[in-house]
Amino acid sequence: MILLGIDPGSRLTGFGVIDVSSVTPRYVASGCIRINATTLAQKLAQVYAGVAEVIAQHAPGEMAIEQVFMSKNADSALKLGQARGTAIVCAANHGLDVHEYAARRIKQVVTGNGGADKTQVQHMVQSTLRLSGLPQADAADALAIALTHFFTCRGALAIPTPARSTRQRSSSWRDYRP
């Protein structure tokens, strides 16, 4: 099973792809969808096209994405929410289950500290996936989101709050027991 993690943004949308078909997750790909359009509609179209391209290239079975968080700047939060919604619609249109995780929970799962900074997340993603170098910050966040979904569903960590899912399948990789 391939998992896709998305760190949405209106300028950069990070993506991370991991293979979870074995006991330990394996790095497949990561990067950023760079948004360079000028109008909101064009920016959202670029987010959609970029996520669709990643889905077509890697054929993930599920997608995990960061939940909306409160921001001091309402305009920024609204733009982030629109980019996030676009990525969710893209995944749903491609038949993927979509799971949402709070930023604090992602940091807790990946680093053990819900208040971790981006550098700590990058280092733990690098270590967990045995990468030769630090991934770019937005790509590291997306990989952390995918890892959070993997660890949460595998029960590797006892975290009390379950992920919200927009759609349920009757069978899933989570049902697999080695």
C-alpha positions as CSV (number, residue, x, y, z in Angstrom):
1,M,0.0,0.0,0.0
2,I,1.2,3.5,-0.9
3,L,0.3,6.4,1.3
4,L,0.2,10.1,0.2
5,G,0.7,12.8,2.8
6,I,-0.2,16.4,1.8
7,D,0.9,19.6,3.6
8,P,-1.4,22.1,1.8
9,G,-0.5,25.7,1.1
10,S,-1.4,28.5,-1.3
11,R,2.2,29.0,-2.4
12,L,3.8,25.6,-1.8
13,T,1.9,22.3,-1.3
14,G,4.2,19.7,0.1
15,F,3.7,16.0,-0.7
16,G,5.2,12.9,0.7
17,V,4.8,9.3,-0.6
18,I,5.6,6.3,1.5
19,D,5.3,2.5,0.9
20,V,3.8,0.8,3.9
21,S,3.5,-2.7,2.6
22,S,6.1,-4.0,5.1
23,V,6.5,-3.6,8.8
24,T,8.6,-0.4,8.4
25,P,7.6,2.4,6.1
26,R,9.8,3.0,3.1
27,Y,10.4,6.4,1.4
28,V,9.1,6.6,-2.2
29,A,9.0,10.3,-3.1
30,S,8.5,13.8,-1.8
31,G,8.6,17.3,-3.0
32,C,6.6,20.5,-3.4
33,I,3.9,21.6,-5.8
34,R,4.9,25.2,-6.5
35,I,2.0,27.6,-7.0
36,N,2.9,30.5,-9.3
37,A,-0.5,31.7,-10.6
38,T,-1.9,35.1,-9.8
39,T,-5.6,34.6,-9.3
40,L,-7.1,32.4,-6.6
41,A,-8.9,30.2,-9.1
42,Q,-5.7,29.6,-11.0
43,K,-3.8,28.8,-7.8
44,L,-6.4,26.2,-6.8
45,A,-6.3,24.7,-10.3
46,Q,-2.5,24.3,-9.9
47,V,-3.0,22.6,-6.5
48,Y,-5.5,20.2,-8.0
49,A,-3.4,19.5,-11.0
50,G,-0.3,18.9,-8.9
51,V,-2.0,16.6,-6.5
52,A,-3.6,14.7,-9.4
53,E,-0.2,14.3,-11.0
54,V,1.3,12.9,-7.8
55,I,-1.7,10.5,-7.5
56,A,-1.3,9.4,-11.1
57,Q,2.4,8.9,-10.8
58,H,2.4,6.9,-7.5
59,A,-1.1,5.4,-7.2
60,P,-1.6,5.8,-3.5
61,G,-4.4,3.9,-1.7
62,E,-5.1,6.6,0.9
63,M,-4.2,10.2,1.6
64,A,-3.5,12.0,4.9
65,I,-3.7,15.7,5.2
66,E,-3.2,18.3,8.0
67,Q,-6.4,19.6,9.6
68,V,-7.2,23.3,9.5
69,F,-5.7,25.2,12.4
70,M,-6.6,28.6,13.8
71,S,-4.5,31.5,12.5
72,K,-4.1,35.1,13.6
73,N,-4.5,36.1,9.9
74,A,-8.0,35.2,8.7
75,D,-7.1,35.8,5.1
76,S,-4.1,33.3,5.2
77,A,-6.3,30.8,7.0
78,L,-9.0,31.1,4.4
79,K,-6.5,30.6,1.5
80,L,-4.9,27.6,3.3
81,G,-8.4,26.1,3.8
82,Q,-9.2,26.5,0.1
83,A,-5.9,24.8,-0.9
84,R,-6.6,22.1,1.6
85,G,-10.2,21.6,0.3
86,T,-8.9,21.4,-3.3
87,A,-6.4,18.7,-2.4
88,I,-9.2,16.8,-0.6
89,V,-11.6,17.0,-3.5
90,C,-8.8,15.8,-5.9
91,A,-8.1,12.8,-3.7
92,A,-11.9,12.0,-3.4
93,N,-12.3,12.3,-7.1
94,H,-9.5,9.8,-7.5
95,G,-11.3,7.4,-5.1
96,L,-8.9,7.8,-2.2
97,D,-9.9,7.7,1.5
98,V,-8.8,11.0,3.1
99,H,-7.7,11.1,6.7
100,E,-7.1,14.3,8.7
101,Y,-4.6,14.9,11.5
102,A,-4.0,18.0,13.7
103,A,-0.6,19.6,13.4
104,R,0.1,19.1,17.1
105,R,-0.7,15.4,16.8
106,I,1.5,15.0,13.7
107,K,4.4,16.5,15.7
108,Q,3.6,14.3,18.7
109,V,3.6,11.1,16.7
110,V,6.7,11.9,14.6
111,T,8.9,13.6,17.2
112,G,7.3,12.7,20.6
113,N,6.8,16.5,21.2
114,G,3.5,18.2,20.1
115,G,5.3,21.5,20.1
116,A,8.3,20.5,18.0
117,D,9.7,22.9,15.4
118,K,10.1,22.2,11.7
119,T,13.8,21.3,12.1
120,Q,12.9,18.6,14.6
121,V,10.3,17.2,12.3
122,Q,12.8,17.2,9.4
123,H,15.4,15.3,11.5
124,M,12.9,12.7,12.7
125,V,11.5,12.1,9.2
126,Q,15.1,11.7,7.9
127,S,15.8,9.2,10.6
128,T,12.6,7.3,10.4
129,L,12.8,6.9,6.6
130,R,16.6,6.5,6.6
131,L,17.1,9.4,4.2
132,S,20.6,10.5,3.2
133,G,19.8,14.2,3.8
134,L,17.1,16.4,5.3
135,P,14.0,16.8,3.2
136,Q,12.8,20.3,2.3
137,A,10.5,21.6,5.1
138,D,7.2,21.3,3.3
139,A,8.0,17.9,1.9
140,A,9.2,16.8,5.4
141,D,5.8,17.9,6.8
142,A,4.0,16.0,4.2
143,L,6.1,12.9,4.9
144,A,5.4,13.4,8.6
145,I,1.6,13.4,7.9
146,A,1.9,10.2,5.9
147,L,4.0,8.6,8.8
148,T,1.4,9.7,11.3
149,H,-1.3,8.0,9.4
150,F,0.8,4.8,9.1
151,F,1.7,4.7,12.8
152,T,-1.8,5.6,13.9
153,C,-3.4,2.9,11.8
154,R,-0.9,0.3,12.6
155,G,-1.4,0.9,16.3
156,A,2.4,1.4,16.7
157,L,1.6,4.4,19.0
158,A,-1.2,4.6,21.5
159,I,-2.7,8.0,20.7
160,P,-6.2,8.5,22.0
161,T,-7.7,10.7,19.3
162,P,-8.6,8.8,16.1
163,A,-8.2,10.3,12.6
164,R,-11.3,11.7,10.9
165,S,-12.0,10.0,7.6
166,T,-14.2,11.4,4.8
167,R,-14.9,7.9,3.5
168,Q,-14.7,4.4,4.7
169,R,-13.8,1.2,2.7
170,S,-14.8,-2.3,3.8
171,S,-11.2,-3.5,3.7
172,S,-7.9,-1.7,4.0
173,W,-4.2,-2.2,4.5
174,R,-4.9,-1.5,8.2
175,D,-6.7,-4.9,8.4
176,Y,-3.4,-6.7,7.4
177,R,-1.7,-8.5,10.3
178,P,1.8,-9.9,9.5
